[in-house]
């Protein structure tokens, strides 16, 4: 396992399941599928850049040739740690209680603000609401990266990888899987 960021792959989240390890422990895994085992990092089209190109992320250019297909088994092996990036599930417009974990207001004793935010700023002196104030709004649909997840199993026949834990997004979402960036005190002992 390298401490440098290396070559990565793009896959599709297929769903979650339970996986039984050899010692009988049940672990939740996310199943990620790969159609062609590609490592595409960027598309450029003639409409935007006046030429068509697919950019491929490589660590060392001499080791690879143009048009070479890379299998997931060549890049990762079981028990490797990976970083997984994806888009979270969109929840739509949500209030402060669900979006920012605010407390509810009083329900009884004549209160009329059960789920209201409360005060959102001071009075005349600033005369405005400060930037970054936590308020209701659209929740989810943002890019997230989950770091240091373990690859439990690689199935080359089905072209899937089982990753221990939860990754962002719903089934069908595109995921980017790269070797874990491990620095400082985060380096595992084994």
ZAROGU-445570 format. One record per residue: residue number from 1; x negated, y negated, z negated of N, C-alpha, C in turn. Coordinates in steps of 0.1 Angstrom, whole numbers. Each point is the difference from the previous one (the first is absolute). Layout:
N
@i:NUM&nx:X&ny:Y&nz:Z&cax:X&cay:Y&caz:Z&cx:X&cy:Y&cz:Z $
...
***
This chain:
190
@i:1&nx:-8&ny:12&nz:0&cax:8&cay:-12&caz:0&cx:-9&cy:-12&cz:0 $
@i:2&nx:3&ny:-9&nz:9&cax:-8&cay:-12&caz:2&cx:5&cy:-12&cz:-8 $
@i:3&nx:-9&ny:-9&nz:-5&cax:5&cay:-12&caz:-7&cx:3&cy:-11&cz:10 $
@i:4&nx:-3&ny:2&nz:13&cax:3&cay:-10&caz:10&cx:13&cy:2&cz:7 $
@i:5&nx:6&ny:-10&nz:5&cax:12&cay:2&caz:8&cx:-4&cy:5&cz:13 $
@i:6&nx:7&ny:11&nz:4&cax:-3&cay:7&caz:13&cx:11&cy:-1&cz:10 $
@i:7&nx:0&ny:10&nz:8&cax:10&cay:0&caz:11&cx:14&cy:5&cz:-6 $
@i:8&nx:10&ny:-6&nz:6&cax:14&cay:4&caz:-5&cx:9&cy:5&cz:10 $
@i:9&nx:12&ny:4&nz:-3&cax:10&cay:5&caz:9&cx:13&cy:-6&cz:-3 $
@i:10&nx:9&ny:0&nz:10&cax:14&cay:-5&caz:-1&cx:9&cy:13&cz:0 $
@i:11&nx:9&ny:1&nz:-9&cax:9&cay:11&caz:-1&cx:14&cy:-5&cz:-3 $
@i:12&nx:10&ny:9&nz:1&cax:14&cay:-3&caz:-3&cx:4&cy:8&cz:-13 $
@i:13&nx:7&ny:-8&nz:-9&cax:5&cay:7&caz:-12&cx:11&cy:9&cz:4 $
@i:14&nx:-1&ny:13&nz:-4&cax:11&cay:9&caz:3&cx:9&cy:2&cz:-12 $
@i:15&nx:-5&ny:-2&nz:-12&cax:9&cay:2&caz:-12&cx:-9&cy:4&cz:-12 $
@i:16&nx:7&ny:5&nz:-11&cax:-7&cay:4&caz:-12&cx:5&cy:14&cz:-3 $
@i:17&nx:-8&ny:8&nz:-7&cax:3&cay:13&caz:-4&cx:-8&cy:4&cz:-13 $
@i:18&nx:3&ny:11&nz:-5&cax:-9&cay:5&caz:-12&cx:-9&cy:10&cz:6 $
@i:19&nx:-13&ny:0&nz:-5&cax:-10&cay:9&caz:4&cx:-6&cy:7&cz:-12 $
@i:20&nx:-1&ny:14&nz:1&cax:-5&cay:8&caz:-11&cx:-15&cy:2&cz:2 $
@i:21&nx:-8&ny:-5&nz:-9&cax:-14&cay:2&caz:1&cx:-4&cy:14&cz:-4 $
@i:22&nx:-12&ny:4&nz:1&cax:-5&cay:14&caz:-2&cx:2&cy:3&cz:-15 $
@i:23&nx:-1&ny:-9&nz:-9&cax:1&cay:3&caz:-14&cx:14&cy:-1&cz:-5 $
@i:24&nx:10&ny:-2&nz:9&cax:14&cay:0&caz:-4&cx:6&cy:-13&cz:-3 $
@i:25&nx:-8&ny:-11&nz:1&cax:6&cay:-13&caz:-3&cx:7&cy:-5&cz:12 $
@i:26&nx:12&ny:-6&nz:-3&cax:8&cay:-6&caz:11&cx:-3&cy:-15&cz:1 $
@i:27&nx:-4&ny:-4&nz:12&cax:-3&cay:-14&caz:2&cx:8&cy:-6&cz:11 $
@i:28&nx:5&ny:-13&nz:-1&cax:7&cay:-6&caz:11&cx:-9&cy:-4&cz:11 $
@i:29&nx:3&ny:3&nz:12&cax:-8&cay:-4&caz:12&cx:8&cy:-7&cz:10 $
@i:30&nx:-7&ny:-9&nz:7&cax:6&cay:-6&caz:12&cx:-6&cy:7&cz:12 $
@i:31&nx:9&ny:3&nz:10&cax:-4&cay:7&caz:12&cx:-2&cy:-11&cz:11 $
@i:32&nx:-11&ny:0&nz:6&cax:-3&cay:-10&caz:10&cx:-3&cy:8&cz:13 $
@i:33&nx:7&ny:-3&nz:11&cax:-2&cay:7&caz:13&cx:-9&cy:-8&cz:9 $
@i:34&nx:-7&ny:7&nz:9&cax:-8&cay:-7&caz:10&cx:3&cy:6&cz:14 $
@i:35&nx:4&ny:-8&nz:9&cax:3&cay:5&caz:14&cx:-13&cy:4&cz:7 $
@i:36&nx:-8&ny:-10&nz:3&cax:-12&cay:2&caz:8&cx:-13&cy:-1&cz:-8 $
@i:37&nx:1&ny:-3&nz:-13&cax:-12&cay:-2&caz:-8&cx:-8&cy:-12&cz:4 $
@i:38&nx:7&ny:-10&nz:4&cax:-7&cay:-12&caz:5&cx:-5&cy:-9&cz:-11 $
@i:39&nx:-9&ny:-9&nz:4&cax:-5&cay:-10&caz:-10&cx:1&cy:-14&cz:5 $
@i:40&nx:12&ny:-3&nz:6&cax:3&cay:-13&caz:6&cx:1&cy:-10&cz:-11 $
@i:41&nx:-7&ny:-11&nz:2&cax:0&cay:-11&caz:-10&cx:7&cy:-13&cz:5 $
@i:42&nx:0&ny:-1&nz:14&cax:6&cay:-13&caz:5&cx:4&cy:3&cz:15 $
@i:43&nx:11&ny:-6&nz:4&cax:5&cay:0&caz:14&cx:-1&cy:-14&cz:5 $
@i:44&nx:-5&ny:-2&nz:12&cax:0&cay:-12&caz:7&cx:6&cy:2&cz:14 $
@i:45&nx:10&ny:-8&nz:3&cax:7&cay:2&caz:13&cx:-2&cy:-12&cz:9 $
@i:46&nx:3&ny:2&nz:13&cax:-2&cay:-10&caz:10&cx:9&cy:-12&cz:-2 $
@i:47&nx:11&ny:2&nz:-7&cax:9&cay:-12&caz:-3&cx:-7&cy:-10&cz:-9 $
@i:48&nx:-7&ny:5&nz:-10&cax:-6&cay:-9&caz:-10&cx:-15&cy:-3&cz:2 $
@i:49&nx:-8&ny:10&nz:5&cax:-14&cay:-2&caz:1&cx:-6&cy:1&cz:14 $
@i:50&nx:9&ny:1&nz:11&cax:-4&cay:1&caz:14&cx:-7&cy:13&cz:3 $
@i:51&nx:0&ny:10&nz:-9&cax:-6&cay:13&caz:3&cx:6&cy:10&cz:-9 $
@i:52&nx:0&ny:13&nz:4&cax:5&cay:10&caz:-9&cx:-12&cy:8&cz:-6 $
@i:53&nx:1&ny:1&nz:-13&cax:-11&cay:8&caz:-7&cx:5&cy:5&cz:-13 $
@i:54&nx:-5&ny:12&nz:-4&cax:2&cay:6&caz:-12&cx:-13&cy:-1&cz:-8 $
@i:55&nx:0&ny:-6&nz:-12&cax:-12&cay:-2&caz:-8&cx:0&cy:12&cz:-9 $
@i:56&nx:-12&ny:7&nz:-1&cax:-2&cay:11&caz:-8&cx:-10&cy:-4&cz:-11 $
@i:57&nx:3&ny:3&nz:-13&cax:-9&cay:-3&caz:-10&cx:-10&cy:11&cz:-2 $
@i:58&nx:-13&ny:-3&nz:1&cax:-11&cay:10&caz:-1&cx:-10&cy:-5&cz:-10 $
@i:59&nx:-7&ny:9&nz:-6&cax:-10&cay:-3&caz:-10&cx:-14&cy:-2&cz:7 $
@i:60&nx:-3&ny:10&nz:8&cax:-13&cay:0&caz:7&cx:3&cy:3&cz:15 $
@i:61&nx:-2&ny:-9&nz:9&cax:4&cay:1&caz:14&cx:-7&cy:12&cz:7 $
@i:62&nx:-12&ny:3&nz:-3&cax:-8&cay:10&caz:7&cx:6&cy:14&cz:-1 $
@i:63&nx:8&ny:3&nz:-12&cax:5&cay:13&caz:-2&cx:12&cy:3&cz:8 $
@i:64&nx:7&ny:-10&nz:6&cax:13&cay:3&caz:7&cx:-1&cy:-5&cz:14 $
@i:65&nx:9&ny:6&nz:8&cax:1&cay:-4&caz:14&cx:14&cy:-6&cz:3 $
@i:66&nx:1&ny:-8&nz:10&cax:13&cay:-6&caz:4&cx:10&cy:11&cz:4 $
@i:67&nx:12&ny:0&nz:-5&cax:10&cay:11&caz:3&cx:-1&cy:12&cz:-8 $
@i:68&nx:-9&ny:1&nz:-9&cax:-2&cay:12&caz:-9&cx:12&cy:0&cz:-10 $
@i:69&nx:6&ny:12&nz:-1&cax:11&cay:1&caz:-10&cx:-6&cy:6&cz:-13 $
@i:70&nx:4&ny:-7&nz:-11&cax:-6&cay:5&caz:-13&cx:12&cy:6&cz:-8 $
@i:71&nx:-3&ny:12&nz:-5&cax:9&cay:7&caz:-8&cx:-1&cy:-5&cz:-15 $
@i:72&nx:11&ny:2&nz:-7&cax:0&cay:-5&caz:-14&cx:-10&cy:9&cz:-8 $
@i:73&nx:-2&ny:13&nz:3&cax:-9&cay:9&caz:-7&cx:-14&cy:-5&cz:2 $
@i:74&nx:-4&ny:-7&nz:11&cax:-13&cay:-5&caz:2&cx:-3&cy:-12&cz:-9 $
@i:75&nx:10&ny:-7&nz:-4&cax:-2&cay:-12&caz:-8&cx:1&cy:2&cz:-15 $
@i:76&nx:11&ny:7&nz:-3&cax:2&cay:3&caz:-15&cx:0&cy:15&cz:-2 $
@i:77&nx:-2&ny:3&nz:-13&cax:1&cay:14&caz:-5&cx:8&cy:0&cz:-13 $
@i:78&nx:4&ny:12&nz:-4&cax:8&cay:1&caz:-12&cx:-8&cy:-6&cz:-12 $
@i:79&nx:7&ny:-6&nz:-9&cax:-5&cay:-6&caz:-13&cx:-7&cy:-13&cz:3 $
@i:80&nx:0&ny:-5&nz:12&cax:-5&cay:-14&caz:3&cx:9&cy:-10&cz:-6 $
@i:81&nx:-5&ny:-12&nz:-4&cax:8&cay:-11&caz:-4&cx:2&cy:-9&cz:11 $
@i:82&nx:13&ny:-5&nz:2&cax:3&cay:-9&caz:11&cx:8&cy:-12&cz:-5 $
@i:83&nx:0&ny:-11&nz:8&cax:8&cay:-11&caz:-2&cx:11&cy:0&cz:11 $
@i:84&nx:13&ny:-2&nz:-4&cax:11&cay:1&caz:9&cx:7&cy:-14&cz:0 $
@i:85&nx:1&ny:-5&nz:12&cax:7&cay:-13&caz:2&cx:13&cy:2&cz:8 $
@i:86&nx:11&ny:-7&nz:-4&cax:12&cay:1&caz:7&cx:9&cy:-12&cz:-4 $
@i:87&nx:12&ny:0&nz:6&cax:10&cay:-10&caz:-3&cx:10&cy:6&cz:-9 $
@i:88&nx:3&ny:-8&nz:-11&cax:10&cay:5&caz:-10&cx:14&cy:0&cz:5 $
@i:89&nx:9&ny:7&nz:-7&cax:14&cay:0&caz:4&cx:6&cy:-13&cz:-3 $
@i:90&nx:7&ny:-6&nz:10&cax:7&cay:-13&caz:-2&cx:12&cy:1&cz:-8 $
@i:91&nx:2&ny:-8&nz:-10&cax:12&cay:1&caz:-9&cx:10&cy:-12&cz:3 $
@i:92&nx:-3&ny:-9&nz:9&cax:9&cay:-11&caz:3&cx:-1&cy:-11&cz:-11 $
@i:93&nx:10&ny:-9&nz:0&cax:0&cay:-11&caz:-10&cx:4&cy:5&cz:-14 $
@i:94&nx:-9&ny:-2&nz:-9&cax:2&cay:5&caz:-14&cx:-1&cy:-12&cz:-10 $
@i:95&nx:6&ny:2&nz:-11&cax:0&cay:-10&caz:-11&cx:-13&cy:1&cz:-8 $
@i:96&nx:-1&ny:-9&nz:-10&cax:-12&cay:0&caz:-8&cx:-2&cy:12&cz:-9 $
@i:97&nx:11&ny:7&nz:-4&cax:0&cay:11&caz:-9&cx:-7&cy:12&cz:7 $
@i:98&nx:5&ny:3&nz:12&cax:-6&cay:11&caz:8&cx:-13&cy:-3&cz:6 $
@i:99&nx:-2&ny:-12&nz:5&cax:-12&cay:-4&caz:7&cx:-12&cy:-2&cz:-9 $
@i:100&nx:2&ny:-7&nz:-11&cax:-11&cay:-3&caz:-9&cx:1&cy:5&cz:-14 $
@i:101&nx:10&ny:9&nz:-2&cax:2&cay:6&caz:-14&cx:3&cy:-10&cz:-11 $
@i:102&nx:8&ny:-10&nz:4&cax:4&cay:-10&caz:-11&cx:10&cy:7&cz:-9 $
@i:103&nx:1&ny:-5&nz:-12&cax:10&cay:5&caz:-10&cx:14&cy:-6&cz:4 $
@i:104&nx:10&ny:7&nz:-4&cax:14&cay:-4&caz:2&cx:3&cy:-11&cz:-10 $
@i:105&nx:10&ny:-8&nz:3&cax:5&cay:-10&caz:-10&cx:10&cy:7&cz:-9 $
@i:106&nx:5&ny:-7&nz:-10&cax:9&cay:6&caz:-10&cx:13&cy:3&cz:7 $
@i:107&nx:6&ny:12&nz:-4&cax:12&cay:4&caz:6&cx:12&cy:-6&cz:-7 $
@i:108&nx:0&ny:0&nz:-13&cax:11&cay:-4&caz:-9&cx:-2&cy:-14&cz:-5 $
@i:109&nx:8&ny:-4&nz:-10&cax:0&cay:-13&caz:-7&cx:1&cy:-12&cz:10 $
@i:110&nx:9&ny:2&nz:10&cax:3&cay:-12&caz:9&cx:-10&cy:-3&cz:10 $
@i:111&nx:-10&ny:8&nz:2&cax:-11&cay:-3&caz:10&cx:6&cy:2&cz:14 $
@i:112&nx:-4&ny:-9&nz:9&cax:5&cay:1&caz:14&cx:-12&cy:3&cz:10 $
@i:113&nx:-12&ny:2&nz:-6&cax:-11&cay:2&caz:9&cx:-6&cy:14&cz:-4 $
@i:114&nx:6&ny:11&nz:6&cax:-4&cay:13&caz:-4&cx:-13&cy:4&cz:8 $
@i:115&nx:0&ny:-3&nz:13&cax:-12&cay:4&caz:9&cx:-7&cy:-12&cz:6 $
@i:116&nx:2&ny:-12&nz:-6&cax:-6&cay:-12&caz:5&cx:-15&cy:-1&cz:-4 $
@i:117&nx:-8&ny:-8&nz:7&cax:-14&cay:-1&caz:-4&cx:-2&cy:-7&cz:-13 $
@i:118&nx:7&ny:-10&nz:-2&cax:-3&cay:-9&caz:-11&cx:-6&cy:-13&cz:5 $
@i:119&nx:-9&ny:-6&nz:-8&cax:-6&cay:-13&caz:5&cx:-10&cy:4&cz:11 $
@i:120&nx:-1&ny:-9&nz:10&cax:-10&cay:2&caz:11&cx:-10&cy:-11&cz:0 $
@i:121&nx:0&ny:-9&nz:-10&cax:-10&cay:-10&caz:0&cx:3&cy:-11&cz:-11 $
@i:122&nx:-9&ny:-10&nz:-1&cax:2&cay:-10&caz:-10&cx:10&cy:-11&cz:6 $
@i:123&nx:1&ny:-11&nz:-7&cax:10&cay:-10&caz:4&cx:-6&cy:-10&cz:10 $
@i:124&nx:1&ny:-13&nz:-5&cax:-4&cay:-11&caz:9&cx:-15&cy:0&cz:4 $
@i:125&nx:-8&ny:3&nz:-10&cax:-15&cay:-2&caz:2&cx:-5&cy:7&cz:13 $
@i:126&nx:1&ny:13&nz:1&cax:-5&cay:5&caz:13&cx:11&cy:-4&cz:11 $
@i:127&nx:13&ny:1&nz:-4&cax:10&cay:-3&caz:10&cx:1&cy:10&cz:11 $
@i:128&nx:-5&ny:11&nz:-1&cax:0&cay:10&caz:10&cx:-2&cy:14&cz:-6 $
@i:129&nx:1&ny:10&nz:9&cax:-2&cay:14&caz:-5&cx:-14&cy:4&cz:5 $
@i:130&nx:-9&ny:5&nz:-8&cax:-13&cay:3&caz:3&cx:-1&cy:11&cz:11 $
@i:131&nx:-10&ny:-1&nz:9&cax:-2&cay:11&caz:10&cx:-3&cy:13&cz:-7 $
@i:132&nx:5&ny:11&nz:6&cax:-3&cay:13&caz:-5&cx:10&cy:4&cz:-11 $
@i:133&nx:10&ny:-8&nz:-4&cax:9&cay:4&caz:-10&cx:8&cy:12&cz:4 $
@i:134&nx:1&ny:10&nz:-9&cax:6&cay:13&caz:3&cx:15&cy:-3&cz:0 $
@i:135&nx:6&ny:2&nz:12&cax:14&cay:-2&caz:2&cx:6&cy:11&cz:9 $
@i:136&nx:13&ny:0&nz:1&cax:6&cay:10&caz:9&cx:-5&cy:-1&cz:15 $
@i:137&nx:0&ny:11&nz:7&cax:-4&cay:-1&caz:14&cx:-1&cy:14&cz:6 $
@i:138&nx:-7&ny:1&nz:11&cax:-1&cay:13&caz:7&cx:-10&cy:8&cz:-7 $
@i:139&nx:3&ny:13&nz:-2&cax:-9&cay:9&caz:-8&cx:-4&cy:12&cz:9 $
@i:140&nx:-12&ny:4&nz:0&cax:-5&cay:11&caz:7&cx:-4&cy:-4&cz:14 $
@i:141&nx:-3&ny:10&nz:9&cax:-4&cay:-3&caz:14&cx:-14&cy:-7&cz:1 $
@i:142&nx:-8&ny:2&nz:-10&cax:-13&cay:-6&caz:0&cx:-11&cy:11&cz:0 $
@i:143&nx:-12&ny:-4&nz:5&cax:-11&cay:10&caz:2&cx:-6&cy:3&cz:-14 $
@i:144&nx:-2&ny:12&nz:-3&cax:-6&cay:5&caz:-12&cx:-11&cy:10&cz:3 $
@i:145&nx:-10&ny:0&nz:-9&cax:-11&cay:11&caz:1&cx:-1&cy:7&cz:-13 $
@i:146&nx:2&ny:13&nz:0&cax:-2&cay:9&caz:-11&cx:-14&cy:6&cz:0 $
@i:147&nx:-8&ny:-2&nz:-10&cax:-14&cay:4&caz:0&cx:-2&cy:13&cz:-7 $
@i:148&nx:-11&ny:7&nz:5&cax:-5&cay:12&caz:-6&cx:10&cy:11&cz:-2 $
@i:149&nx:7&ny:4&nz:10&cax:9&cay:11&caz:0&cx:-8&cy:12&cz:5 $
@i:150&nx:3&ny:12&nz:-5&cax:-7&cay:12&caz:3&cx:7&cy:8&cz:11 $
@i:151&nx:-8&ny:5&nz:9&cax:6&cay:9&caz:11&cx:0&cy:14&cz:-6 $
@i:152&nx:13&ny:5&nz:-1&cax:2&cay:14&caz:-6&cx:-2&cy:10&cz:11 $
@i:153&nx:5&ny:-1&nz:12&cax:-1&cay:10&caz:10&cx:0&cy:-6&cz:14 $
@i:154&nx:-7&ny:5&nz:9&cax:0&cay:-3&caz:14&cx:4&cy:12&cz:8 $
@i:155&nx:11&ny:-1&nz:8&cax:6&cay:11&caz:8&cx:-3&cy:-4&cz:14 $
@i:156&nx:-10&ny:6&nz:7&cax:-3&cay:-4&caz:14&cx:10&cy:6&cz:10 $
@i:157&nx:7&ny:11&nz:-3&cax:10&cay:5&caz:9&cx:12&cy:-9&cz:1 $
@i:158&nx:5&ny:-4&nz:-12&cax:12&cay:-9&caz:0&cx:-4&cy:-15&cz:2 $
@i:159&nx:-13&ny:-3&nz:0&cax:-6&cay:-14&caz:1&cx:6&cy:-9&cz:-11 $
@i:160&nx:-1&ny:5&nz:-12&cax:5&cay:-8&caz:-12&cx:-11&cy:0&cz:-10 $
@i:161&nx:1&ny:-11&nz:-9&cax:-9&cay:-1&caz:-11&cx:9&cy:-2&cz:-12 $
@i:162&nx:-3&ny:7&nz:-11&cax:8&cay:-2&caz:-13&cx:-8&cy:-8&cz:-9 $
@i:163&nx:5&ny:-12&nz:-4&cax:-7&cay:-9&caz:-9&cx:7&cy:0&cz:-13 $
@i:164&nx:-7&ny:2&nz:-11&cax:5&cay:0&caz:-14&cx:5&cy:-14&cz:-3 $
@i:165&nx:13&ny:-1&nz:-4&cax:6&cay:-13&caz:-5&cx:9&cy:-6&cz:10 $
@i:166&nx:3&ny:-12&nz:-2&cax:10&cay:-8&caz:8&cx:-7&cy:-10&cz:8 $
@i:167&nx:4&ny:-1&nz:13&cax:-5&cay:-11&caz:9&cx:11&cy:-9&cz:4 $
@i:168&nx:-2&ny:-12&nz:3&cax:10&cay:-10&caz:3&cx:8&cy:4&cz:13 $
@i:169&nx:13&ny:-4&nz:0&cax:8&cay:1&caz:12&cx:9&cy:12&cz:-1 $
@i:170&nx:9&ny:1&nz:11&cax:10&cay:11&caz:0&cx:-5&cy:9&cz:11 $
@i:171&nx:6&ny:12&nz:1&cax:-4&cay:10&caz:11&cx:1&cy:-6&cz:13 $
@i:172&nx:-10&ny:1&nz:9&cax:0&cay:-6&caz:13&cx:-9&cy:-12&cz:1 $
@i:173&nx:-4&ny:-6&nz:-12&cax:-9&cay:-12&caz:0&cx:-14&cy:4&cz:4 $
@i:174&nx:-7&ny:-9&nz:6&cax:-14&cay:1&caz:4&cx:-9&cy:-2&cz:-12 $
@i:175&nx:-10&ny:8&nz:-2&cax:-9&cay:-1&caz:-11&cx:-14&cy:0&cz:5 $
@i:176&nx:-9&ny:-8&nz:-7&cax:-14&cay:0&caz:4&cx:-8&cy:6&cz:-11 $
@i:177&nx:-7&ny:11&nz:3&cax:-8&cay:7&caz:-10&cx:-14&cy:-2&cz:2 $
@i:178&nx:-8&ny:-5&nz:-10&cax:-14&cay:-2&caz:1&cx:-7&cy:6&cz:-12 $
@i:179&nx:-13&ny:4&nz:2&cax:-7&cay:5&caz:-12&cx:1&cy:-11&cz:-11 $
@i:180&nx:1&ny:5&nz:-13&cax:1&cay:-9&caz:-11&cx:-12&cy:-8&cz:-2 $
@i:181&nx:2&ny:-13&nz:-2&cax:-11&cay:-9&caz:-3&cx:-3&cy:1&cz:-15 $
@i:182&nx:-11&ny:6&nz:-4&cax:-3&cay:3&caz:-14&cx:-12&cy:-9&cz:-4 $
@i:183&nx:2&ny:-8&nz:-9&cax:-11&cay:-9&caz:-5&cx:0&cy:-1&cz:-15 $
@i:184&nx:-12&ny:-3&nz:-5&cax:-2&cay:-2&caz:-14&cx:4&cy:11&cz:-9 $
@i:185&nx:8&ny:-3&nz:-11&cax:3&cay:10&caz:-10&cx:11&cy:10&cz:5 $
@i:186&nx:6&ny:-2&nz:12&cax:10&cay:8&caz:5&cx:-4&cy:13&cz:7 $
@i:187&nx:-14&ny:2&nz:1&cax:-5&cay:12&caz:6&cx:3&cy:12&cz:-9 $
@i:188&nx:7&ny:10&nz:6&cax:3&cay:12&caz:-8&cx:-12&cy:8&cz:-4 $
@i:189&nx:1&ny:6&nz:-12&cax:-12&cay:8&caz:-5&cx:-2&cy:13&cz:7 $
@i:190&nx:10&ny:7&nz:5&cax:-2&cay:13&caz:7&cx:-2&cy:-2&cz:14 $
***
